[in-house]
Amino acid sequence: MSLLVINARLITIPTGSDDPGYIERGWMRVEDGRIAGIGAGDPGDATADEVLDVDGAFVAPGFVSSHSHLFTSGLRGLGVADTLYGWCDSMLGMTAHATPEDVYWSTLHGALDFLGNGVTTAYNFTDPQQAWESMVDGKRVGDAPLRGTEYHTRQADGCLDSGIRFVDSIGMDVTAGTDDEIFARFEASVAHTRAMDPDFALGASIMGQVQWSPRPEAAEIEVEAMRRFGVTNQAHFLESPEAVPLQQSKFALYRDAGALGEGMMFGHFIQTTPEIIEQAAAGGASMSWQPASNGRLASGTALVPEMIAMGMKVGIGLDDQACTDVSDPWQNMRMGIAMQRARTKDPLSMMPELVLRLHTLGSAEIMGVADRVGSLEVGKFADFVVVDPRRPDVGPLWHPVRSYVLSMSLRNLLGVYVGGELVSRAGESTNPLAAEASARIHADLPAVAERRGRHPH
C-alpha cells in the first residue's frame, strides 16, 4: 500500500544537521510503511493508493519518548504531596499486587494513550518481576517476591498489541536468586521480545537498578548481561533529592564496571557533579531528560545544556503517565524550555528547535534506533503526526518551527500515523482493543486496590 501526503508544512529533523528541515509546502510518499520520497512543492508524477491532503497542517515526526513506564497509565494523580520514593510507595505499592493480566491491560492502555498524543516510539521500562518495596536509607532491602517471567512478557505483549514501536526494558532483580538464575530469567524475557515483530519490538534493554540495589555487584552483573546478550542499559540515576551522597557514590560502580559506553543511558541524571558529567560524557554514555516528571516530583532540573556542551547525547522522555498525568509531548517540551531558561537566565540555553530534536531524533539516537525512527527521511518508518495550527487558530506563523513547539498542543493534533497507517484521529484510537483496555483498567485497578486492602492514597 502507498500513501501520498500533500500540501504539508513539513518538519523533517534531518540526521546530521541542526536545521529542523522545514519545508513550507511539501509532500511525502509512503510505500509499504516506509518513507519512499519527500520534497517541496508539487509531487509531480508521484502517485499512490491514497492521497492525504493536509491543507497546510504541520506534518512532523512522531515523538520518541526515551524514558517511559507505560504500565502506569491508570495510576495518575497519586503521590501528589511526595517526592520520588513516597510517590513510588503510592503508585508501585498498587502494582505490587497486580497480576500479569492486570499489567497487560494497563500497559496496553498506556501505549494507546501515548499513540493518541503523538508518541509513536517509546523506551518502555516494564514493572519488574520483583515487587516494589519501600526505600530505607536510600536503598531497597531486595527480598520482595518474584512474580514470574509472564509478569514481564505480558507487558511486552501489551506494547505489541497497541501498535506502538518500543524498546523493551527489563529489570534484572539481582537480589533474587543465584547469578545463574538471574541471567536465565533475563535471557527468557529477552528471547520473548526478540521473537516479536522487529518492526515494532525495536530491541531489548536493561532497566538499570544499581541506584537502589543493596547488592554491591549489581553493576557488574548488568554489564555482563549487556555484553552477553547484546543489549543496552538505562539506569534511573541521580534523580531524587534524597540521599544524594549515597546516590553519587554509586556512579563509581557503573564506571568501574566498564558501563560507560554508547549503550549506557542515565535517566534523569539531576543530582550530578561536574566530575560525574565529565566522566559520563567522556565514556560515551548518554542521558534521558524528563522535564515534566522532574518538576512534578520536585526532583530538580538536570544540567542539560552543560551536558550537551560536553558532548553528551540527550533524549527526552515522558516518564510515567502517573507523574506527568497528561502524556503531552508539547507540554513536556515547553516545561523543559522554561525550566532551563529559568535556571540559566539565558534564553539561548534551550531553544525550541533543540528541544524538538531531543524529543524526536535525539531520543531515537540514545535508544539506538535512529536508523528507523525519529525523523522524516527516506527509508525510515513513516511515523508522523498531523497538527493543524488553525484548529484552533494560533495566528500568523512568524517562525513555523518555533510556533510548532511553543503554540501547538494536543488540541491541534488531528492524526497520528504509524507506518503510514492512521492509529489515532483527534485523540480517538483506531485500535480495536481500545475500548476493552479502558474498561479493564477501570474495573481491574480498583480490584487491585481491594486486594491490597487500602486505597492507594
SVG drawing of the C-alpha trace seen along z (x, -y; Angstrom):
<svg xmlns="http://www.w3.org/2000/svg" viewBox="-15 -37 52 58">
<polyline fill="none" stroke="black" stroke-width="0.4" points="0.0,0.0 1.1,-3.5 0.2,-7.0 0.9,-10.4 0.8,-13.3 0.5,-16.7 0.2,-20.4 2.1,-19.9 4.2,-22.2 6.9,-19.5 9.3,-19.4 11.8,-16.6 14.5,-16.8 17.3,-15.6 20.1,-13.4 23.5,-15.2 22.1,-18.7 21.0,-21.2 18.5,-22.6 14.9,-21.4 14.4,-20.7 11.3,-22.9 9.5,-22.8 6.7,-25.4 4.7,-23.4 5.9,-19.8 5.0,-16.3 5.9,-12.9 5.3,-9.5 4.9,-6.3 5.3,-2.8 4.9,0.3 5.1,-1.6 8.3,-3.4 9.1,-6.9 9.8,-6.5 10.2,-10.1 10.0,-13.6 10.2,-17.0 9.0,-20.6 6.1,-21.9 4.1,-19.7 4.9,-16.0 4.7,-15.9 4.1,-12.5 4.1,-10.7 1.0,-8.5 -0.3,-6.5 -3.2,-4.3 -4.3,-7.0 -3.8,-10.8 -3.8,-12.7 -4.2,-16.4 -3.4,-18.1 -4.2,-21.6 -1.3,-23.4 -1.2,-21.5 2.2,-20.6 3.5,-17.1 6.3,-16.2 8.0,-13.0 6.1,-11.1 7.6,-11.9 10.0,-9.4 10.0,-9.0 13.3,-7.8 12.1,-7.0 8.6,-5.7 6.6,-3.4 3.5,-2.5 2.0,-0.3 1.3,-3.3 -1.5,-4.7 -4.2,-4.0 -2.4,-5.4 -2.4,-9.2 -2.9,-11.7 -1.2,-9.6 1.5,-10.7 1.0,-14.4 2.4,-15.6 5.5,-13.3 8.9,-13.3 10.1,-10.2 10.1,-7.5 6.9,-8.4 5.2,-8.7 6.6,-5.2 5.1,-3.8 1.7,-5.2 1.9,-4.1 4.1,-1.0 2.5,0.1 -0.5,0.7 1.2,2.7 2.9,4.9 -0.5,6.6 -1.1,6.7 -1.4,9.9 0.1,10.4 -3.3,9.7 -3.7,6.5 -0.4,5.2 -1.1,6.3 -4.2,4.1 -2.5,1.2 0.4,1.3 -1.9,1.5 -3.9,-1.4 -0.7,-3.4 0.7,-2.7 -2.6,-3.7 -2.5,-6.9 1.0,-7.6 -0.1,-7.0 -3.1,-9.2 -0.9,-12.0 1.6,-11.7 4.2,-9.5 5.0,-6.7 8.1,-5.1 8.8,-4.6 11.6,-3.2 9.4,-1.3 10.5,-0.3 8.4,2.7 7.3,3.2 10.0,5.6 9.2,9.1 10.3,8.3 7.6,6.4 8.2,2.9 9.3,2.4 9.8,-0.9 13.2,-2.6 15.0,-2.7 18.1,-4.9 18.2,-5.4 18.0,-1.7 15.7,1.3 16.1,4.5 15.8,6.6 13.9,9.5 10.4,8.9 8.9,12.0 9.2,12.6 6.0,12.7 7.3,14.8 8.5,14.3 4.9,13.9 4.7,10.7 7.2,9.2 6.2,10.8 2.6,9.7 3.8,6.1 5.8,6.6 2.6,8.2 0.6,5.0 3.1,2.8 3.0,5.0 -0.8,5.2 -1.1,1.4 0.9,0.8 3.5,-1.4 7.2,-0.9 9.1,-0.2 12.4,0.8 11.6,3.3 13.4,2.5 13.7,5.4 14.7,5.4 17.3,8.0 16.3,8.0 19.8,9.1 19.0,9.8 16.5,12.6 18.2,15.9 21.7,17.1 23.6,15.4 22.8,18.3 19.1,17.9 19.3,14.1 20.8,14.5 18.4,17.3 15.4,15.2 16.7,12.2 17.5,14.3 14.0,15.7 12.5,12.2 14.9,11.0 14.0,14.1 10.3,13.3 10.9,9.7 13.2,10.8 10.7,13.3 8.2,10.4 7.7,8.4 11.0,6.5 9.3,3.6 7.6,2.9 9.8,4.5 12.9,2.5 15.1,4.0 15.7,5.2 17.4,3.3 18.2,3.5 16.3,1.4 19.4,0.4 18.7,0.8 22.1,0.1 20.8,-3.2 18.6,-1.5 20.1,2.0 21.7,3.2 23.9,5.6 27.4,4.2 27.9,6.4 24.8,5.1 26.7,3.0 29.0,5.9 26.0,8.2 24.3,5.6 27.4,5.0 27.9,8.8 24.3,9.0 24.9,6.1 27.8,8.0 26.4,11.5 23.0,10.6 23.9,7.6 21.5,5.2 21.6,1.6 21.0,0.3 19.2,-2.7 19.5,-3.4 17.3,-5.6 20.2,-7.6 20.7,-10.7 17.0,-11.5 15.8,-12.2 17.0,-15.0 17.1,-12.5 20.3,-10.6 22.4,-12.5 25.9,-11.5 24.9,-7.8 23.5,-8.2 26.6,-9.9 28.8,-7.3 27.2,-4.6 28.3,-6.3 31.7,-4.7 30.1,-1.3 29.0,-1.8 32.2,-3.5 34.5,-0.8 32.4,2.0 33.0,0.6 29.5,-0.5 30.2,-4.0 29.8,-3.5 27.3,-4.2 24.9,-1.5 24.6,-3.2 21.9,-5.7 21.3,-7.6 17.7,-8.5 17.1,-11.8 20.8,-12.5 19.9,-15.5 21.9,-15.3 25.3,-15.3 28.7,-16.8 30.9,-18.3 33.2,-15.3 30.3,-12.8 29.1,-14.6 32.6,-14.8 33.3,-11.1 30.0,-10.0 30.3,-12.2 33.9,-11.1 32.9,-7.4 30.2,-7.9 27.2,-7.5 24.0,-9.4 21.1,-10.7 17.3,-10.9 15.7,-14.1 12.1,-14.1 11.2,-17.7 7.5,-17.3 8.3,-14.4 11.2,-16.2 9.0,-19.1 6.0,-17.1 8.1,-15.1 10.2,-18.1 13.3,-16.3 15.2,-19.3 16.5,-20.4 19.1,-18.5 22.1,-20.5 21.1,-19.6 22.8,-22.5 26.0,-21.8 25.8,-18.1 25.3,-18.8 28.2,-21.2 30.4,-18.4 29.4,-16.2 26.8,-14.1 23.9,-12.8 20.5,-13.7 17.0,-12.4 13.7,-13.4 11.1,-11.1 7.6,-11.5 8.3,-9.1 5.2,-7.7 1.7,-8.8 1.5,-8.6 4.0,-11.5 3.2,-13.6 -0.5,-12.9 -1.1,-14.1 1.4,-12.4 1.6,-15.5 4.9,-15.9 4.3,-19.6 3.8,-20.3 7.0,-18.3 9.0,-20.4 7.7,-23.7 8.3,-22.8 11.9,-21.8 12.4,-25.1 11.0,-27.1 12.9,-25.1 16.3,-25.6 15.8,-29.2 14.7,-29.9 17.7,-28.1 20.3,-29.7 18.7,-33.1 19.7,-32.7 17.0,-32.1 19.6,-30.6 20.2,-27.7 17.2,-25.9 15.7,-26.9 12.6,-25.3 14.4,-23.8 16.7,-22.0 14.1,-20.6 12.1,-19.3 15.1,-17.5 15.8,-16.0 12.2,-14.7 12.4,-13.0 15.7,-12.2 17.7,-12.8 15.7,-10.2 16.0,-7.7 19.8,-8.2 20.3,-7.4 18.0,-4.4 20.0,-3.1 17.0,-3.2 17.7,-6.3 18.2,-4.3 14.5,-3.5 12.6,-6.3 12.9,-9.9 12.9,-11.9 11.1,-12.0 13.8,-10.7 13.7,-8.2 14.0,-4.7 12.7,-5.3 9.3,-4.2 6.6,-6.6 5.6,-7.6 4.2,-11.1 1.7,-13.5 -0.6,-15.9 -1.0,-19.1 -3.2,-22.0 -2.2,-25.5 -5.7,-26.8 -7.7,-24.4 -7.7,-26.3 -6.1,-29.2 -2.8,-30.5 -2.4,-33.4 0.4,-34.1 3.3,-31.6 6.2,-34.1 8.6,-31.2 6.7,-28.0 9.0,-25.5 9.1,-27.6 5.3,-28.0 5.1,-24.2 6.9,-23.8 5.5,-26.8 2.0,-27.2 0.8,-23.7 -0.8,-21.3 -3.0,-18.2 -6.0,-20.2 -4.2,-20.8 -3.4,-17.2 -5.6,-15.9 -4.0,-12.5 -1.2,-10.1 0.2,-7.7 2.5,-4.7 3.9,-3.1 1.6,-5.4 -1.5,-4.0 -3.8,-6.1 -3.7,-4.9 -5.4,-7.9 -7.8,-10.5 -8.2,-13.6 -7.3,-11.6 -9.6,-8.6 -7.8,-5.3 -8.4,-3.2 -7.2,-0.1 -10.0,2.5 -8.7,3.2 -9.0,-0.4 -12.5,-0.2 -11.7,3.0 -8.4,1.6 -10.3,-1.4 -13.0,0.8 -10.4,3.2 -8.3,0.7 -11.5,-1.0 -12.5,2.4 -9.2,4.1 -7.3,1.4 -10.0,0.9 -9.9,4.7 -6.1,4.4 -6.7,1.8 -9.2,4.0 -6.7,6.9 -4.2,4.5 -6.7,3.7 -6.5,-0.1 -6.9,-3.0 -3.6,-4.0 -3.6,-7.3"/>
</svg>
